[in-house]
Amino acid sequence: MARGRRLASIEDFNRSLKKKYGIGTQEAYKPWLRIQDVNSKGKKSTAFGRKIKRYHHFLSGRESEFFYIAEFSDSVIDIREQFPLLPLTLSQKVASAIGVPHPIVTGTDVPNIMTTDFLLTRQCAGDTSFHAISVKPDEKLTQRISEKLDIERVIWELLGIKFSFFTGNEITKAQAANIKWATSPFRSGAVDITQADIEIALGALSKGKYLLSQLCSELNLSLKGRGVDGLYVLRYLIAEKYINVDLDYSIVTSNTIEILSLAQSQSGSLYGA
């Protein structure tokens, strides 16, 4: 892992901007804050993107939770985490206008660069739009945190970009965990599954609720001699949305999986019909 950056002065900020932190889109984007750049009380982590082929940086478990759900959404085409609110003068003016102190670098009087947890790019029916997301912090929502969120909210309103809060709940935790479980083997490297494997597996499946272990055993029988594991293929079918499953409860913990729908075969008929 690369060393953390010092972000304690205007000179530090300008140096980071010259190195393209907080700038760009898709694979070229570098988050303003990486896990090695901050001392966070939250559970810091990274994940290699399936849509955007780079490492994404999360400063809390809830940010990670939101990422997996957002990435799994068909309409989301870009995810920029730890997005800086620039120029600095904009956030300063907003803070002054709404009558709250602007964040400063701890132990100094240097105004700090504010960030939004996620800036999503969405594409729906040919239209592209942006959606800024603030992930509710794990700690108690203090007055000072609320003031910072107000600055953030007003900035996005001035820019004409939708702004929302993500608070998370037991269902979103289950959804994120299931998506992570299904997609983790396919985040980097080659996928050892052929189109024939997919066709055979889909032909063996139908809508309904199953014991996960039993369903995997049945897939292993159908795929016998093909050199692939039934569980591995099942996770791939979920990750690539060949099958739609109920994500609202823990598949692994409950050892159950409910298939809600299956993709169409190349001939146009429904699998499992």
Backbone as CSV, one residue per row, in Angstrom:
resi,resn,N_x,N_y,N_z,CA_x,CA_y,CA_z,C_x,C_y,C_z
1,MET,0.839,-1.193,0.000,0.000,0.000,0.000,0.879,1.250,0.000
2,ALA,0.502,2.247,-0.796,1.253,3.496,-0.845,1.168,4.226,0.492
3,ARG,2.162,5.070,0.754,2.176,5.832,1.994,1.047,6.854,2.002
4,GLY,0.622,7.212,3.220,-0.407,8.224,3.351,0.118,9.606,3.003
5,ARG,-0.784,10.487,2.582,-0.429,11.855,2.240,-0.663,12.781,3.427
6,ARG,0.144,13.807,3.525,-0.057,14.854,4.525,-1.009,15.882,3.932
7,LEU,-2.106,16.150,4.613,-3.104,17.109,4.134,-3.392,18.106,5.257
8,ALA,-2.421,18.984,5.496,-2.530,19.894,6.636,-2.338,21.357,6.267
9,SER,-2.128,21.645,4.991,-1.903,23.031,4.581,-2.421,23.248,3.166
10,ILE,-2.560,24.506,2.791,-2.976,24.835,1.430,-1.967,24.282,0.429
11,GLU,-0.705,24.311,0.797,0.335,23.760,-0.085,0.131,22.258,-0.295
12,ASP,-0.229,21.552,0.780,-0.513,20.113,0.662,-1.685,19.876,-0.283
13,PHE,-2.726,20.694,-0.155,-3.911,20.543,-1.006,-3.533,20.757,-2.472
14,ASN,-2.785,21.828,-2.735,-2.395,22.129,-4.115,-1.516,21.025,-4.693
15,ARG,-0.655,20.466,-3.857,0.206,19.369,-4.311,-0.640,18.153,-4.694
16,SER,-1.656,17.863,-3.895,-2.531,16.725,-4.195,-3.330,16.956,-5.466
17,LEU,-3.787,18.186,-5.663,-4.533,18.498,-6.883,-3.649,18.344,-8.117
18,LYS,-2.391,18.748,-8.014,-1.469,18.594,-9.137,-1.243,17.121,-9.465
19,LYS,-1.359,16.273,-8.426,-1.200,14.829,-8.634,-2.524,14.150,-8.987
20,LYS,-3.541,14.979,-9.258,-4.838,14.515,-9.773,-5.695,13.796,-8.741
21,TYR,-5.466,14.022,-7.456,-6.376,13.468,-6.452,-7.684,14.249,-6.492
22,GLY,-8.794,13.504,-6.445,-10.104,14.131,-6.489,-10.528,14.584,-7.864
23,ILE,-9.786,14.181,-8.880,-10.038,14.628,-10.253,-10.169,13.407,-11.151
24,GLY,-10.989,13.545,-12.201,-11.125,12.481,-13.190,-12.386,11.663,-13.004
25,THR,-12.578,10.707,-13.877,-13.736,9.822,-13.832,-13.282,8.390,-14.079
26,GLN,-14.206,7.459,-13.810,-13.954,6.044,-14.082,-12.621,5.595,-13.452
27,GLU,-11.827,4.827,-14.216,-10.569,4.301,-13.678,-9.544,5.396,-13.389
28,ALA,-9.687,6.557,-14.039,-8.718,7.638,-13.860,-8.937,8.421,-12.571
29,TYR,-10.072,8.230,-11.916,-10.365,8.991,-10.697,-9.545,8.471,-9.524
30,LYS,-8.993,9.410,-8.766,-8.304,9.063,-7.516,-9.029,9.761,-6.372
31,PRO,-9.544,9.001,-5.399,-10.285,9.638,-4.301,-9.418,10.646,-3.556
32,TRP,-10.062,11.725,-3.109,-9.320,12.743,-2.368,-8.724,12.159,-1.089
33,LEU,-9.465,11.288,-0.448,-8.985,10.622,0.759,-8.911,9.120,0.520
34,ARG,-7.768,8.525,0.818,-7.610,7.079,0.784,-7.518,6.580,2.222
35,ILE,-7.636,5.279,2.388,-7.665,4.767,3.762,-6.369,5.060,4.513
36,GLN,-5.248,5.159,3.791,-3.971,5.432,4.458,-3.760,6.919,4.742
37,ASP,-4.688,7.756,4.264,-4.532,9.201,4.444,-5.218,9.731,5.697
38,VAL,-6.053,8.923,6.330,-6.863,9.431,7.445,-6.795,8.484,8.643
39,ASN,-6.976,9.072,9.811,-7.180,8.293,11.032,-8.680,8.236,11.273
40,SER,-9.283,7.135,10.907,-10.735,7.002,10.998,-11.107,6.020,12.092
41,LYS,-12.158,6.357,12.842,-12.667,5.444,13.858,-13.450,4.300,13.219
42,GLY,-13.857,4.499,11.984,-14.658,3.493,11.304,-13.808,2.337,10.789
43,LYS,-14.473,1.345,10.253,-13.812,0.167,9.694,-13.388,0.479,8.267
44,LYS,-12.113,0.815,8.093,-11.616,1.191,6.773,-11.395,-0.058,5.916
45,SER,-11.641,0.080,4.612,-11.462,-1.061,3.713,-11.373,-0.567,2.276
46,THR,-10.986,-1.470,1.394,-10.992,-1.191,-0.041,-11.675,-2.347,-0.761
47,ALA,-12.115,-2.081,-1.969,-12.678,-3.135,-2.821,-12.341,-2.802,-4.263
48,PHE,-11.919,-3.810,-5.007,-11.654,-3.604,-6.430,-12.988,-3.621,-7.165
49,GLY,-13.233,-2.591,-7.951,-14.527,-2.446,-8.606,-14.729,-3.404,-9.759
50,ARG,-15.956,-3.861,-9.914,-16.304,-4.689,-11.068,-16.691,-3.810,-12.251
51,LYS,-17.345,-2.698,-11.982,-17.706,-1.768,-13.055,-16.540,-0.833,-13.369
52,ILE,-15.968,-0.264,-12.321,-14.842,0.653,-12.463,-13.603,-0.083,-11.967
53,LYS,-12.694,-0.381,-12.877,-11.567,-1.263,-12.556,-10.460,-0.518,-11.812
54,ARG,-10.758,-0.196,-10.568,-9.770,0.408,-9.676,-10.179,0.081,-8.247
55,TYR,-9.281,0.340,-7.305,-9.620,0.129,-5.899,-10.416,1.319,-5.370
56,HIS,-11.545,1.024,-4.745,-12.370,2.031,-4.088,-12.021,2.033,-2.602
57,HIS,-12.028,3.217,-1.997,-11.614,3.377,-0.599,-12.795,3.784,0.272
58,PHE,-12.987,3.054,1.378,-14.107,3.303,2.290,-13.572,3.560,3.695
59,LEU,-14.128,4.575,4.336,-13.658,4.974,5.659,-14.525,4.429,6.778
60,SER,-15.560,3.666,6.430,-16.423,3.046,7.444,-17.106,1.832,6.841
61,GLY,-17.625,0.983,7.706,-18.367,-0.180,7.237,-19.619,0.218,6.478
62,ARG,-20.236,1.313,6.881,-21.459,1.755,6.214,-21.172,2.278,4.807
63,GLU,-20.010,2.900,4.614,-19.634,3.322,3.261,-19.448,2.098,2.362
64,SER,-18.797,1.072,2.894,-18.616,-0.167,2.138,-19.968,-0.773,1.781
65,GLU,-20.869,-0.767,2.740,-22.227,-1.286,2.532,-22.908,-0.560,1.379
66,PHE,-22.828,0.769,1.389,-23.468,1.536,0.324,-22.836,1.229,-1.031
67,PHE,-21.514,1.096,-1.062,-20.822,0.846,-2.327,-21.339,-0.401,-3.029
68,TYR,-21.441,-1.513,-2.291,-21.863,-2.762,-2.928,-23.270,-2.648,-3.505
69,ILE,-24.143,-1.947,-2.794,-25.508,-1.769,-3.288,-25.516,-0.873,-4.521
70,ALA,-24.760,0.219,-4.479,-24.723,1.151,-5.607,-24.119,0.497,-6.842
71,GLU,-23.026,-0.230,-6.652,-22.368,-0.860,-7.792,-23.273,-1.889,-8.459
72,PHE,-24.126,-2.530,-7.685,-25.010,-3.570,-8.218,-26.190,-2.975,-8.982
73,SER,-26.406,-1.671,-8.851,-27.513,-1.010,-9.540,-27.194,-0.855,-11.024
74,ASP,-28.121,-1.250,-11.887,-27.892,-1.174,-13.327,-27.704,0.255,-13.817
75,SER,-28.311,1.219,-13.143,-28.259,2.606,-13.621,-26.952,3.310,-13.268
76,VAL,-26.197,2.784,-12.322,-24.958,3.436,-11.880,-23.812,3.054,-12.813
77,ILE,-23.192,4.071,-13.432,-22.102,3.804,-14.378,-20.755,4.326,-13.885
78,ASP,-20.757,5.118,-12.822,-19.498,5.568,-12.231,-19.719,5.850,-10.748
79,ILE,-18.714,5.539,-9.954,-18.756,5.766,-8.506,-17.468,6.466,-8.106
80,ARG,-17.614,7.693,-7.595,-16.446,8.445,-7.127,-16.604,8.692,-5.631
81,GLU,-15.829,7.971,-4.850,-15.912,8.086,-3.400,-14.944,9.150,-2.896
82,GLN,-15.229,9.679,-1.691,-14.393,10.720,-1.070,-14.159,11.856,-2.063
83,PHE,-15.283,12.387,-2.588,-15.229,13.398,-3.651,-15.050,14.789,-3.035
84,PRO,-14.020,15.536,-3.429,-13.750,16.838,-2.803,-14.713,17.923,-3.276
85,LEU,-15.103,18.776,-2.345,-15.981,19.901,-2.665,-15.100,21.107,-2.965
86,LEU,-14.851,21.314,-4.237,-13.944,22.355,-4.705,-14.683,23.372,-5.576
87,PRO,-14.184,24.615,-5.631,-13.004,25.117,-4.932,-13.275,25.326,-3.447
88,LEU,-12.223,25.439,-2.684,-12.342,25.644,-1.244,-13.150,26.896,-0.923
89,THR,-13.011,27.919,-1.763,-13.738,29.172,-1.518,-15.249,28.973,-1.563
90,LEU,-15.716,27.983,-2.325,-17.160,27.731,-2.408,-17.700,27.254,-1.068
91,SER,-17.060,26.239,-0.484,-17.547,25.746,0.811,-17.391,26.812,1.895
92,GLN,-16.366,27.653,1.796,-16.200,28.738,2.760,-17.342,29.745,2.656
93,LYS,-17.713,30.094,1.437,-18.803,31.050,1.233,-20.130,30.478,1.715
94,VAL,-20.361,29.195,1.459,-21.605,28.560,1.901,-21.659,28.528,3.423
95,ALA,-20.568,28.151,4.054,-20.528,28.115,5.519,-20.834,29.489,6.097
96,SER,-20.246,30.518,5.510,-20.496,31.883,5.979,-21.948,32.276,5.769
97,ALA,-22.505,31.889,4.616,-23.882,32.270,4.287,-24.897,31.638,5.227
98,ILE,-24.644,30.395,5.664,-25.616,29.728,6.543,-25.248,29.873,8.019
99,GLY,-24.152,30.588,8.275,-23.801,30.933,9.646,-23.216,29.824,10.489
100,VAL,-22.404,28.955,9.860,-21.739,27.894,10.630,-20.240,27.939,10.347
101,PRO,-19.412,27.489,11.294,-17.961,27.496,11.075,-17.565,26.507,9.978
102,HIS,-16.625,26.909,9.153,-16.095,26.002,8.139,-15.132,25.018,8.799
103,PRO,-15.121,23.754,8.387,-14.166,22.788,8.954,-12.722,23.250,8.775
104,ILE,-11.907,22.963,9.772,-10.484,23.286,9.706,-9.675,22.021,9.957
105,VAL,-8.420,22.046,9.524,-7.512,20.942,9.809,-7.263,20.920,11.315
106,THR,-7.422,19.759,11.918,-7.280,19.623,13.370,-5.954,20.201,13.867
107,GLY,-6.056,21.043,14.889,-4.867,21.626,15.499,-4.309,22.828,14.776
108,THR,-5.018,23.304,13.743,-4.566,24.467,12.976,-5.755,25.385,12.736
109,ASP,-5.487,26.483,12.035,-6.582,27.335,11.582,-6.739,27.258,10.064
110,VAL,-6.176,26.202,9.466,-6.237,26.012,8.010,-7.603,25.453,7.622
111,PRO,-8.336,26.120,6.723,-9.620,25.574,6.281,-9.410,24.256,5.546
112,ASN,-10.198,23.252,5.897,-10.015,21.919,5.328,-10.869,21.736,4.075
113,ILE,-10.397,20.880,3.188,-11.192,20.501,2.016,-12.284,19.547,2.474
114,MET,-13.531,19.894,2.204,-14.642,19.013,2.552,-14.839,17.976,1.449
115,THR,-15.413,16.853,1.809,-15.688,15.803,0.821,-17.112,15.288,0.976
116,THR,-17.632,14.767,-0.126,-18.882,14.015,-0.108,-18.518,12.544,-0.244
117,ASP,-19.197,11.698,0.509,-18.820,10.284,0.556,-18.859,9.620,-0.814
118,PHE,-19.907,9.897,-1.592,-20.028,9.293,-2.925,-20.667,10.278,-3.903
119,LEU,-20.129,10.316,-5.099,-20.789,10.986,-6.217,-21.022,9.926,-7.287
120,LEU,-22.290,9.609,-7.511,-22.659,8.595,-8.496,-22.980,9.250,-9.830
121,THR,-22.625,8.578,-10.906,-23.102,8.944,-12.236,-24.099,7.882,-12.653
122,ARG,-25.290,8.328,-12.985,-26.356,7.402,-13.374,-26.730,7.620,-14.836
123,GLN,-27.127,6.533,-15.478,-27.627,6.619,-16.845,-28.921,5.839,-16.928
124,CYS,-29.972,6.516,-17.315,-31.291,5.893,-17.389,-32.022,6.428,-18.604
125,ALA,-32.465,5.514,-19.457,-33.194,5.879,-20.678,-32.413,6.897,-21.504
126,GLY,-31.102,6.725,-21.558,-30.268,7.605,-22.363,-29.869,8.902,-21.697
127,ASP,-30.434,9.191,-20.525,-30.118,10.426,-19.806,-29.072,10.158,-18.725
128,THR,-28.094,11.039,-18.633,-27.054,10.931,-17.615,-27.289,11.969,-16.527
129,SER,-27.191,11.550,-15.280,-27.389,12.462,-14.155,-26.403,12.119,-13.047
130,PHE,-26.288,13.033,-12.087,-25.387,12.833,-10.953,-26.190,12.790,-9.662
131,HIS,-25.680,12.063,-8.695,-26.366,11.905,-7.412,-25.302,11.861,-6.318
132,ALA,-25.306,12.863,-5.452,-24.352,12.930,-4.344,-24.957,12.266,-3.116
133,ILE,-24.159,11.457,-2.447,-24.632,10.692,-1.290,-23.734,10.955,-0.085
134,SER,-24.360,11.302,1.022,-23.641,11.392,2.290,-24.048,10.201,3.146
135,VAL,-23.079,9.420,3.543,-23.342,8.251,4.378,-23.341,8.692,5.836
136,LYS,-24.448,8.416,6.519,-24.558,8.823,7.918,-23.427,8.202,8.723
137,PRO,-22.699,9.005,9.494,-21.584,8.451,10.273,-22.059,7.464,11.324
138,ASP,-21.165,6.544,11.678,-21.505,5.530,12.675,-21.721,6.136,14.058
139,GLU,-20.983,7.228,14.352,-21.125,7.837,15.668,-22.408,8.669,15.733
140,LYS,-22.744,9.113,16.929,-23.948,9.902,17.145,-23.893,11.182,16.322
141,LEU,-25.026,11.571,15.751,-25.110,12.759,14.906,-25.124,14.004,15.792
142,THR,-23.956,14.596,15.995,-23.833,15.775,16.840,-24.233,17.028,16.068
143,GLN,-24.350,18.137,16.795,-24.677,19.406,16.147,-23.603,19.787,15.136
144,ARG,-22.328,19.536,15.477,-21.244,19.903,14.555,-21.291,19.071,13.286
145,ILE,-21.569,17.796,13.413,-21.700,16.959,12.214,-22.863,17.452,11.363
146,SER,-23.964,17.818,11.999,-25.127,18.335,11.272,-24.779,19.615,10.525
147,GLU,-23.962,20.465,11.134,-23.555,21.711,10.474,-22.740,21.421,9.217
148,LYS,-21.829,20.468,9.319,-21.017,20.103,8.154,-21.895,19.522,7.043
149,LEU,-22.869,18.708,7.430,-23.777,18.128,6.438,-24.612,19.208,5.770
150,ASP,-24.961,20.258,6.519,-25.717,21.367,5.934,-24.894,22.087,4.872
151,ILE,-23.611,22.294,5.140,-22.736,22.913,4.135,-22.723,22.061,2.869
152,GLU,-22.539,20.784,3.067,-22.494,19.825,1.952,-23.788,19.865,1.145
153,ARG,-24.913,19.812,1.849,-26.226,19.802,1.187,-26.439,21.062,0.353
154,VAL,-26.117,22.213,0.913,-26.327,23.480,0.205,-25.447,23.564,-1.039
155,ILE,-24.220,23.091,-0.946,-23.326,23.112,-2.112,-23.936,22.338,-3.273
156,TRP,-24.423,21.137,-2.993,-24.989,20.331,-4.075,-26.285,20.943,-4.605
157,GLU,-27.060,21.555,-3.732,-28.265,22.247,-4.189,-27.904,23.390,-5.131
158,LEU,-26.863,24.147,-4.787,-26.418,25.246,-5.647,-25.938,24.735,-7.005
159,LEU,-25.358,23.549,-7.008,-24.865,22.954,-8.255,-25.964,22.250,-9.042
160,GLY,-27.169,22.174,-8.459,-28.290,21.532,-9.146,-28.187,20.028,-9.207
161,ILE,-27.510,19.444,-8.237,-27.307,17.991,-8.214,-28.049,17.392,-7.027
162,LYS,-28.752,16.305,-7.270,-29.512,15.628,-6.220,-28.584,15.190,-5.094
163,PHE,-29.039,15.413,-3.865,-28.244,15.063,-2.687,-29.106,14.260,-1.731
164,SER,-28.571,13.127,-1.254,-29.328,12.254,-0.355,-28.435,11.754,0.768
165,PHE,-29.101,11.282,1.830,-28.409,10.632,2.938,-28.642,9.127,2.860
166,PHE,-27.622,8.362,3.182,-27.770,6.914,3.316,-27.538,6.567,4.774
167,THR,-28.561,6.014,5.409,-28.452,5.672,6.826,-28.214,4.186,7.048
168,GLY,-28.689,3.352,6.130,-28.512,1.914,6.277,-29.453,1.315,7.300
169,ASN,-29.737,0.033,7.163,-30.580,-0.707,8.104,-30.245,-2.191,7.965
170,GLU,-30.994,-3.036,8.651,-30.690,-4.468,8.621,-30.842,-5.059,7.217
171,ILE,-31.797,-4.540,6.449,-32.002,-5.054,5.090,-30.840,-4.658,4.189
172,THR,-30.417,-3.383,4.250,-29.299,-2.971,3.397,-28.004,-3.683,3.797
173,LYS,-27.850,-3.989,5.082,-26.686,-4.771,5.518,-26.699,-6.150,4.867
174,ALA,-27.871,-6.787,4.864,-27.997,-8.114,4.253,-27.762,-8.036,2.751
175,GLN,-28.338,-7.024,2.106,-28.159,-6.871,0.663,-26.686,-6.716,0.309
176,ALA,-26.002,-5.826,1.027,-24.588,-5.584,0.745,-23.749,-6.839,0.982
177,ALA,-24.033,-7.552,2.070,-23.277,-8.772,2.376,-23.496,-9.836,1.303
178,ASN,-24.726,-9.968,0.833,-25.020,-10.944,-0.219,-24.337,-10.576,-1.529
179,ILE,-24.366,-9.294,-1.873,-23.720,-8.844,-3.110,-22.212,-9.056,-3.020
180,LYS,-21.641,-8.728,-1.871,-20.203,-8.946,-1.674,-19.867,-10.428,-1.801
181,TRP,-20.667,-11.277,-1.180,-20.450,-12.731,-1.243,-20.523,-13.229,-2.681
182,ALA,-21.517,-12.756,-3.433,-21.711,-13.236,-4.805,-20.629,-12.730,-5.750
183,THR,-20.176,-11.506,-5.549,-19.275,-10.886,-6.525,-17.791,-11.013,-6.198
184,SER,-17.449,-11.332,-4.958,-16.034,-11.289,-4.554,-15.100,-12.167,-5.387
185,PRO,-15.524,-13.351,-5.885,-14.580,-14.140,-6.685,-14.325,-13.551,-8.073
186,PHE,-15.115,-12.563,-8.476,-15.073,-12.085,-9.860,-14.669,-10.615,-9.950
187,ARG,-13.895,-10.155,-8.987,-13.498,-8.747,-8.964,-12.172,-8.500,-9.678
188,SER,-11.377,-9.498,-9.829,-10.130,-9.355,-10.581,-9.714,-10.733,-11.071
189,GLY,-8.952,-10.749,-12.139,-8.503,-12.025,-12.685,-9.525,-12.647,-13.615
190,ALA,-9.129,-13.751,-14.223,-9.976,-14.432,-15.196,-11.097,-15.193,-14.504
191,VAL,-12.219,-15.326,-15.202,-13.364,-16.096,-14.715,-13.380,-17.427,-15.454
192,ASP,-13.279,-18.520,-14.699,-13.189,-19.847,-15.313,-14.569,-20.466,-15.500
193,ILE,-15.420,-19.746,-16.192,-16.772,-20.234,-16.479,-17.055,-19.977,-17.953
194,THR,-17.506,-20.994,-18.657,-17.816,-20.849,-20.076,-19.303,-20.573,-20.267
195,GLN,-19.649,-20.146,-21.472,-21.059,-19.920,-21.785,-21.843,-21.221,-21.682
196,ALA,-21.203,-22.330,-22.032,-21.871,-23.632,-21.914,-22.167,-23.954,-20.452
197,ASP,-21.232,-23.628,-19.553,-21.469,-23.831,-18.117,-22.690,-23.038,-17.662
198,ILE,-22.780,-21.810,-18.139,-23.907,-20.941,-17.767,-25.218,-21.531,-18.259
199,GLU,-25.228,-21.981,-19.502,-26.448,-22.548,-20.092,-26.892,-23.801,-19.333
200,ILE,-25.940,-24.652,-18.996,-26.275,-25.885,-18.268,-26.829,-25.556,-16.888
201,ALA,-26.173,-24.635,-16.193,-26.614,-24.271,-14.843,-28.001,-23.642,-14.868
202,LEU,-28.226,-22.741,-15.796,-29.538,-22.096,-15.888,-30.627,-23.104,-16.229
203,GLY,-30.282,-24.068,-17.070,-31.254,-25.095,-17.427,-31.634,-25.987,-16.262
204,ALA,-30.750,-26.057,-15.257,-31.019,-26.904,-14.083,-31.758,-26.153,-12.983
205,LEU,-31.919,-24.840,-13.144,-32.535,-24.022,-12.103,-33.973,-23.660,-12.446
206,SER,-34.731,-23.366,-11.437,-36.092,-22.850,-11.617,-36.429,-21.965,-10.429
207,LYS,-37.463,-21.167,-10.575,-37.868,-20.269,-9.495,-38.278,-21.066,-8.265
208,GLY,-38.002,-20.506,-7.098,-38.381,-21.164,-5.857,-37.353,-20.939,-4.770
209,LYS,-37.646,-21.473,-3.593,-36.761,-21.331,-2.437,-36.088,-22.669,-2.158
210,TYR,-34.777,-22.639,-1.928,-34.000,-23.865,-1.787,-33.026,-23.748,-0.616
211,LEU,-32.597,-24.908,-0.123,-31.429,-24.942,0.742,-30.209,-24.677,-0.137
212,LEU,-29.377,-23.749,0.253,-28.214,-23.393,-0.556,-27.323,-24.603,-0.799
213,SER,-27.064,-25.369,0.243,-26.189,-26.534,0.109,-26.770,-27.571,-0.846
214,GLN,-28.092,-27.768,-0.781,-28.733,-28.744,-1.658,-28.706,-28.274,-3.107
215,LEU,-28.971,-26.991,-3.313,-28.968,-26.454,-4.673,-27.577,-26.570,-5.292
216,CYS,-26.552,-26.322,-4.505,-25.185,-26.430,-5.019,-24.844,-27.880,-5.367
217,SER,-25.336,-28.816,-4.563,-25.111,-30.236,-4.863,-25.765,-30.620,-6.180
218,GLU,-26.978,-30.114,-6.418,-27.680,-30.398,-7.672,-26.948,-29.778,-8.861
219,LEU,-26.418,-28.574,-8.674,-25.651,-27.946,-9.750,-24.370,-28.722,-10.029
220,ASN,-23.745,-29.241,-8.983,-22.536,-30.045,-9.184,-22.825,-31.282,-10.026
221,LEU,-23.990,-31.891,-9.816,-24.375,-33.046,-10.632,-24.579,-32.641,-12.083
222,SER,-25.259,-31.518,-12.300,-25.513,-31.052,-13.669,-24.220,-30.671,-14.378
223,LEU,-23.255,-30.162,-13.612,-21.997,-29.684,-14.197,-20.876,-30.717,-14.082
224,LYS,-21.225,-31.943,-13.722,-20.230,-32.994,-13.504,-19.335,-33.164,-14.733
225,GLY,-18.032,-33.221,-14.473,-17.074,-33.428,-15.551,-16.652,-32.160,-16.265
226,ARG,-17.201,-31.014,-15.864,-16.886,-29.767,-16.557,-15.802,-28.954,-15.836
227,GLY,-15.382,-29.426,-14.671,-14.283,-28.762,-13.981,-14.636,-27.460,-13.298
228,VAL,-15.924,-27.262,-13.029,-16.343,-26.056,-12.308,-17.194,-26.458,-11.109
229,ASP,-17.163,-25.621,-10.091,-17.897,-25.883,-8.857,-19.274,-25.236,-8.917
230,GLY,-20.279,-25.958,-8.437,-21.651,-25.460,-8.496,-21.846,-24.160,-7.746
231,LEU,-21.253,-24.026,-6.564,-21.381,-22.794,-5.782,-20.733,-21.623,-6.512
232,TYR,-19.575,-21.868,-7.100,-18.861,-20.837,-7.859,-19.715,-20.338,-9.017
233,VAL,-20.337,-21.268,-9.737,-21.190,-20.894,-10.870,-22.431,-20.151,-10.384
234,LEU,-23.016,-20.618,-9.287,-24.207,-19.958,-8.743,-23.898,-18.508,-8.383
235,ARG,-22.774,-18.282,-7.739,-22.395,-16.912,-7.378,-22.202,-16.057,-8.628
236,TYR,-21.657,-16.658,-9.672,-21.470,-15.924,-10.926,-22.811,-15.558,-11.554
237,LEU,-23.759,-16.471,-11.508,-25.086,-16.193,-12.075,-25.760,-15.035,-11.346
238,ILE,-25.540,-14.959,-10.032,-26.094,-13.839,-9.259,-25.344,-12.556,-9.597
239,ALA,-24.019,-12.632,-9.618,-23.194,-11.445,-9.869,-23.488,-10.830,-11.225
240,GLU,-23.704,-11.683,-12.230,-23.952,-11.201,-13.591,-25.440,-11.052,-13.902
241,LYS,-26.272,-11.293,-12.897,-27.725,-11.116,-12.990,-28.377,-12.030,-14.025
242,TYR,-27.801,-13.221,-14.191,-28.505,-14.248,-14.959,-29.704,-14.740,-14.161
243,ILE,-29.586,-14.668,-12.846,-30.721,-14.983,-11.986,-30.918,-13.838,-10.999
244,ASN,-32.166,-13.610,-10.644,-32.524,-12.594,-9.658,-32.939,-13.314,-8.388
245,VAL,-32.231,-13.049,-7.298,-32.523,-13.735,-6.038,-32.911,-12.711,-4.975
246,ASP,-33.582,-13.186,-3.944,-33.955,-12.330,-2.822,-32.694,-12.017,-2.008
247,LEU,-32.333,-10.741,-1.965,-31.119,-10.323,-1.267,-31.390,-9.762,0.118
248,ASP,-32.646,-9.776,0.543,-33.030,-9.061,1.764,-32.745,-9.817,3.060
249,TYR,-32.187,-11.003,2.972,-31.788,-11.753,4.165,-30.454,-12.424,3.848
250,SER,-29.736,-12.861,4.859,-28.419,-13.450,4.641,-28.534,-14.844,4.033
251,ILE,-28.079,-14.981,2.808,-28.138,-16.267,2.115,-27.229,-17.288,2.798
252,VAL,-26.022,-16.878,3.132,-25.045,-17.805,3.711,-25.450,-18.230,5.114
253,THR,-25.832,-17.268,5.957,-26.187,-17.585,7.344,-27.413,-18.477,7.424
254,SER,-28.401,-18.197,6.576,-29.650,-18.968,6.606,-29.549,-20.276,5.827
255,ASN,-28.516,-20.393,4.977,-28.358,-21.551,4.097,-29.579,-21.743,3.206
256,THR,-30.248,-20.633,2.873,-31.387,-20.696,1.950,-31.221,-19.634,0.879
257,ILE,-31.776,-19.917,-0.279,-31.727,-18.969,-1.379,-33.046,-19.044,-2.136
258,GLU,-33.605,-17.895,-2.447,-34.857,-17.851,-3.203,-34.593,-17.230,-4.566
259,ILE,-34.834,-18.014,-5.610,-34.683,-17.530,-6.980,-36.008,-16.912,-7.407
260,LEU,-35.965,-15.627,-7.729,-37.183,-14.903,-8.092,-37.449,-14.934,-9.588
261,SER,-36.382,-14.914,-10.386,-36.539,-14.966,-11.840,-35.224,-15.393,-12.466
262,LEU,-35.311,-15.861,-13.715,-34.139,-16.308,-14.459,-34.085,-15.596,-15.794
263,ALA,-32.887,-15.509,-16.363,-32.707,-14.865,-17.657,-33.341,-15.695,-18.761
264,GLN,-33.475,-15.073,-19.918,-33.967,-15.792,-21.089,-32.830,-16.556,-21.751
265,SER,-33.160,-17.670,-22.357,-32.170,-18.419,-23.124,-31.940,-17.709,-24.454
266,GLN,-30.932,-18.141,-25.175,-30.622,-17.512,-26.453,-31.758,-17.670,-27.457
267,SER,-32.608,-18.665,-27.252,-33.748,-18.858,-28.152,-34.915,-17.953,-27.797
268,GLY,-34.803,-17.255,-26.645,-35.860,-16.337,-26.240,-36.798,-16.885,-25.201
269,SER,-36.730,-18.190,-24.915,-37.599,-18.774,-23.900,-36.994,-18.572,-22.522
270,LEU,-37.836,-18.645,-21.489,-37.364,-18.445,-20.126,-36.770,-19.732,-19.580
271,TYR,-35.613,-19.606,-18.906,-35.071,-20.753,-18.196,-35.976,-21.061,-17.014
272,GLY,-36.060,-22.327,-16.665,-36.824,-22.732,-15.496,-38.319,-22.634,-15.657
273,ALA,-38.795,-22.365,-16.881,-40.242,-22.218,-17.098,-40.898,-23.581,-17.235
